Amino acid sequence: MSFILRQVTTRVGAPDIVREKPLAAAEPVIGRGSDCDIQLTDLAVNLRHAVVKQTGPGKVSVESLGEENFEADGKFVHKIDLDLANAPTLVFGRHLLALTAGENGDILITATARENTAVADVASEQKRSFSLKYALFSQRQLAWITTVAILLACLIVPIGLFVIDHNRHQMISSTADRQWSSGPLSPGHHFLEKNCEACHRQAFVSVTDSACLSCHQADLTRSARAQVVSLTQNLGSPFPPDLAADHAPHDRLMAAAPPDPNLMRRINSWVTATFSHPNNRCASCHTEHVGTGQAETGKQPAPVTDSELKRNDCKDCHTGMSQRLANAKVPDVSDWGHHPDFRPVITAGFAGDKPRLEKVALTAMPMENEGLIFGHKVHLDPKGGVANAAIKLGKAAGYGAPLTCSNCHQRSPDGGFVPVEMKQDCGQCHSLAFTRKNGVDQLLPHGHPDQVVAALKAYFASEPRTTSGPDAFLGRPGMHGVFVPSQPVDFVAANVRDAFEPGGTCYGCHIIIPPADKRSLNYGVAPVKLTSRYLPWGDFNHNISEHHQDANGASNCDTCHKTGSRAKSSSPDADVMLLPKIAECAACHGKTKEQTAAAAGSDCAECHGFHSPGQATAPRKQELARSALIRVQ
Amino acid sequence: MAQQRQRARAVAAHESFLRHAHFRWLKIAVLTSLVVAAGFAATLALRDYHLRHTGNSWFGYISGTLGAGLIVWLAALGVRKRYMTDNVWSLKAWVSAHVYLGLSLIVIATLHSGLQFGWNVHTLAYALMMLVIVSGIFGITVYAILPQKLSDNRGETTQKQMLEKIHTLDGRLLEKARPLDQAQAAAVTRAVERTRIGGSFWRRLTNAHGNCETLRALTALKATRASLPDGKQTQALDQVLSLLEEKYLTLEKARRYIRLRSLLEVWLFIHIPATIALIGALAAHIISVFFFW
């Protein structure tokens, strides 16, 4: 008793091929695999799908070997017992297995392959069914589309606009470029947020100093300055740009700087310079794009970190600078203790009407030639005639006591002094009156000799000289009595000469240039230049309380300005410089609190601004923050 | 003894890419991240602990170059996997390095950014990179979990087998439904003609096949069958029902399989296009930075 396999192959238009072979196995296995006894070439059939066992005469059992069921008599089963008498049919995929009883008790298994009704192109259907690609977009397409879109929007359009438009249409190019901004600008530069090209002028070139200086350049002519101010206003700046004057040309600053003792920093400088991103630019310290995104109405420079400030120090350059920098005009100053004495800039004389300014050492006791006949000693002598006159003028006139400094010198808010004005500061004593009319003094114009002559001509052309009555007045300095004519005289000529000649109104204070022709009235006056700042490269703030009053709050000008002793000179009408020596400053500056209660700092920046040399540096903190290259302690 | 060795070799051969060479690339990635973090800390210290742009510093340039190089190399897996090589730089080693070095980019790129983000091309590149990394993490997770489930679900059958079986059943259904009345036959025809295995993206991921025609025909015919007494007339109906049931089971299996396979594939639809987009954004980031230096 065994199994006999009869395989029927149907052919179109030809008789079926029937192959019959007995199966050696007692329990034949049905499957797709080549090791199966009943091999069905059908993918819907498992490799080893089921096994057929004879359970009795005319009875078999078929059992699935895996999880896949098979069909038996129209039902899908895992295991089934069959009676051959019923001529059962099994279906595996598209194969029909008919089980019948053969001769000699054999079991005949007739395997017929049914026509395949399945879609021919299973492979493509398989892809469609199982691969997500067919339900979703193509990865490749999406990758290309997004990448090209990003490159276009983020790179090609901005670069294209930069090259083609070059900031002619600021709004368009800035909208395209703004996506490159790594962060908001500092409050002071907030208005430039939409104007990348204001600073980034050339592609692949780091922001240059010239870009910064196009707004912040100091020392511009008045018209150029007005242009810059209007330009920044047009760009939307709420305030004019802060001026930043380097205290020396950039190349000289670089030459003056000593080699960095720190090797790493030297390497860093070399690398940054090599890669066209040098670290000695304005933007190296004034880092941008780290702001808050808020505009501010006040001036606020880009923040500079302490680490950047400490990198360069005044003394680094100013120690041994004369060896590094040819024709250095500034002496070496390694620290406050080695600061040379002041060298004020004074008016040494005149070239025509222009003053000739000279820088002179204070140690040489320089005399200033400001064109004025004036002596502090005469005016400040408490027992002299001036003091007497001031007492007589009385408190109502603002005097009533011997003169002090503040009678003429008024502090101004910038730390200096309001310029001395003749009429206001000298006029109470040094009258410009030449006659009195209807009880009112008639004054000569000041500052213009030609106008003096013109005014006298105009007056005396119609008015006789009044010698008595309410218009008669006593002479004061500059007037020497009343002129009483004994015969008809030329009042105009007489009064003009009276004003300019010795003893006249002008003569006492001014150097008179008489006319070449004695009959002419073309008198002249030598030019006058009162110096307002003797130390233009530094700054001294008179408004700081320690700078103008003592511990009791009393004015103490003469602590520094020795009007009493040092002002002594051969002539009472001339002064040596009343500036103090640096030793006077050192009484407080550079001292410790233990040494003096009024101890003050000795940092270079106390007096010298880096970007604003010679300018008022108050408030001090603002200057320290603004000047990138000074040390902050 | 020999058997043990063989077994050890077999285990080694099946070692996952995550455990490759005793986590060699995990160690390298952690070390790289630590070095970069140390560089960041040093830069921060030099800048008085002010957290601001770090791109414009030694650390920034070095970490940026490292990050950009890594991104390009990681993307090169797409090229590498298409080529067969000797055992040197095996694909498994490459994938292992891809995963761990890719994860280390989170540290490198984040510190490179100095945590300064905004609506700009630089943050776009960072966001795309993070999208790639996150989708990659999803990928690793599904690769660790799903293949086993996939295999369990499918049993011994292959994708092709599942389809073949469905088609065979469809053929049989059409054949067996011939004796049925018009309405029943129409239901069977619909079930055959409107067989939907895949379907839309969401259908694949959620495996929601609510209006399955096979299920509808099965339900309808079952109801009809219940109202009929057993007999010769219902024989054909029983056979059709049996076929429909088997088809529905097969369909369910195929659909479960498709859902798992879709989960396995879906992250790649983000990972790959985002990677290529990232390379574009990275180019824009680097060029724009030096363009407006």
Chai-1 contact restraints between the chains, C-beta under 6 A:
chainA,res_idxA,chainB,res_idxB,connection_type,confidence,min_distance_angstrom,max_distance_angstrom,comment,restraint_id
A,L43,B,K160,contact,1.0,0.0,6.0,A-B,restraint_1
A,L43,B,Q161,contact,1.0,0.0,6.0,A-B,restraint_2
A,L43,B,E164,contact,1.0,0.0,6.0,A-B,restraint_3
A,A44,B,Q161,contact,1.0,0.0,6.0,A-B,restraint_4
A,A44,B,E164,contact,1.0,0.0,6.0,A-B,restraint_5
A,A44,B,K165,contact,1.0,0.0,6.0,A-B,restraint_6
A,A44,B,T168,contact,1.0,0.0,6.0,A-B,restraint_7
A,N46,B,E156,contact,1.0,0.0,6.0,A-B,restraint_8
A,G66,B,E156,contact,1.0,0.0,6.0,A-B,restraint_9
A,E67,B,G155,contact,1.0,0.0,6.0,A-B,restraint_10
A,G74,B,Q239,contact,1.0,0.0,6.0,A-B,restraint_11
A,G74,B,S242,contact,1.0,0.0,6.0,A-B,restraint_12
A,K75,B,S242,contact,1.0,0.0,6.0,A-B,restraint_13
A,F76,B,S242,contact,1.0,0.0,6.0,A-B,restraint_14
A,F76,B,E246,contact,1.0,0.0,6.0,A-B,restraint_15
A,G93,B,T168,contact,1.0,0.0,6.0,A-B,restraint_16
A,R94,B,T168,contact,1.0,0.0,6.0,A-B,restraint_17
A,T117,B,G171,contact,1.0,0.0,6.0,A-B,restraint_18
A,A118,B,H167,contact,1.0,0.0,6.0,A-B,restraint_19
A,V122,B,L163,contact,1.0,0.0,6.0,A-B,restraint_20
A,Q126,B,Q159,contact,1.0,0.0,6.0,A-B,restraint_21
A,Q126,B,K160,contact,1.0,0.0,6.0,A-B,restraint_22
A,Q126,B,L163,contact,1.0,0.0,6.0,A-B,restraint_23
A,S129,B,I197,contact,1.0,0.0,6.0,A-B,restraint_24
A,S129,B,G198,contact,1.0,0.0,6.0,A-B,restraint_25
A,F130,B,Q159,contact,1.0,0.0,6.0,A-B,restraint_26
A,F130,B,I258,contact,1.0,0.0,6.0,A-B,restraint_27
A,F130,B,R261,contact,1.0,0.0,6.0,A-B,restraint_28
A,L132,B,S262,contact,1.0,0.0,6.0,A-B,restraint_29
A,L132,B,E265,contact,1.0,0.0,6.0,A-B,restraint_30
A,A135,B,S200,contact,1.0,0.0,6.0,A-B,restraint_31
A,A135,B,F201,contact,1.0,0.0,6.0,A-B,restraint_32
A,A135,B,R204,contact,1.0,0.0,6.0,A-B,restraint_33
A,L136,B,F201,contact,1.0,0.0,6.0,A-B,restraint_34
A,L136,B,F269,contact,1.0,0.0,6.0,A-B,restraint_35
A,Q139,B,F269,contact,1.0,0.0,6.0,A-B,restraint_36
A,Q139,B,I272,contact,1.0,0.0,6.0,A-B,restraint_37
A,Q139,B,P273,contact,1.0,0.0,6.0,A-B,restraint_38
A,L142,B,P273,contact,1.0,0.0,6.0,A-B,restraint_39
A,A143,B,P273,contact,1.0,0.0,6.0,A-B,restraint_40
A,A143,B,I276,contact,1.0,0.0,6.0,A-B,restraint_41
A,T146,B,P273,contact,1.0,0.0,6.0,A-B,restraint_42
A,T146,B,A277,contact,1.0,0.0,6.0,A-B,restraint_43
A,T147,B,I276,contact,1.0,0.0,6.0,A-B,restraint_44
A,T147,B,A277,contact,1.0,0.0,6.0,A-B,restraint_45
A,T147,B,G280,contact,1.0,0.0,6.0,A-B,restraint_46
A,I150,B,A277,contact,1.0,0.0,6.0,A-B,restraint_47
A,I150,B,G280,contact,1.0,0.0,6.0,A-B,restraint_48
A,I150,B,A281,contact,1.0,0.0,6.0,A-B,restraint_49
A,L151,B,G280,contact,1.0,0.0,6.0,A-B,restraint_50
A,C154,B,V121,contact,1.0,0.0,6.0,A-B,restraint_51
A,C154,B,A284,contact,1.0,0.0,6.0,A-B,restraint_52
A,L155,B,A284,contact,1.0,0.0,6.0,A-B,restraint_53
A,L155,B,I287,contact,1.0,0.0,6.0,A-B,restraint_54
A,Q179,B,N120,contact,1.0,0.0,6.0,A-B,restraint_55
A,Q179,B,V121,contact,1.0,0.0,6.0,A-B,restraint_56
A,W180,B,V121,contact,1.0,0.0,6.0,A-B,restraint_57
A,W180,B,S288,contact,1.0,0.0,6.0,A-B,restraint_58
A,W180,B,F292,contact,1.0,0.0,6.0,A-B,restraint_59
A,S181,B,N120,contact,1.0,0.0,6.0,A-B,restraint_60
A,S182,B,H122,contact,1.0,0.0,6.0,A-B,restraint_61
A,G183,B,Q116,contact,1.0,0.0,6.0,A-B,restraint_62
A,G183,B,G118,contact,1.0,0.0,6.0,A-B,restraint_63
A,H200,B,F292,contact,1.0,0.0,6.0,A-B,restraint_64
A,A203,B,F291,contact,1.0,0.0,6.0,A-B,restraint_65
A,F204,B,F290,contact,1.0,0.0,6.0,A-B,restraint_66
A,S206,B,W293,contact,1.0,0.0,6.0,A-B,restraint_67
A,V290,B,R52,contact,1.0,0.0,6.0,A-B,restraint_68
A,T305,B,R47,contact,1.0,0.0,6.0,A-B,restraint_69
A,T305,B,D48,contact,1.0,0.0,6.0,A-B,restraint_70
A,D306,B,D48,contact,1.0,0.0,6.0,A-B,restraint_71
A,S307,B,R47,contact,1.0,0.0,6.0,A-B,restraint_72
A,S307,B,D48,contact,1.0,0.0,6.0,A-B,restraint_73
